Amino acid sequence: QVQLVESGGGLVQPGGSLRLSCVFSGSSYGFYRMGWYRQAPGKQREMVAIITNSGTTNYTDSVKGRFTISRVNAMNTVYLQMNSLKPEDTAVYYCNAYRVAYAMDYWGKGTLVTVSS
């Protein structure tokens, strides 16, 4: 059974930075594509950034150049470094683990990021 635990959310002023962490508990971490998604109030959940097991990354257009996703396989951890934060980045951020070969999909409980002055 896979469990994902996010941390690092909080309140930050516009222009500030936060780093989110997600720890993966379970087996075969290296086989999973990891990702960060977010859901703002009244909106659908959207992909923010994903990283494959080989390190290929993809970002939604609104965060390109500001956010960086990375993973440390030896620590079963994925990070999201968020810089130059904007009020529109306010959302609950969810960690996702997806194993393509078996269509196995897991979610964390989320961590709230609030960007406000």
Stockholm file with secondary structure:
# STOCKHOLM 1.0

chainA/1-117         QVQLVESGGGLVQPGGSLRLSCVFSGSSYGFYRMGWYRQAPGKQREMVAIITNSGTTNYTDSVKGRFTISRVNAMNTVYLQMNSLKPEDTAVYYCNAYRVAYAMDYWGKGTLVTVSS
#=GR chainA/1-117 SS CCEEEEECCEEECTTCCEEEEEEEESSCGGGCEEEEEEECTTSCCEEEEEECTTCCEEECGGGTTTEEEEEEGGGTEEEEEECSCCGGGCEEEEEEEEEGGGTEEEECCCEEEEECC
#=GC SS_cons         CCEEEEECCEEECTTCCEEEEEEEESSCGGGCEEEEEEECTTSCCEEEEEECTTCCEEECGGGTTTEEEEEEGGGTEEEEEECSCCGGGCEEEEEEEEEGGGTEEEECCCEEEEECC
//
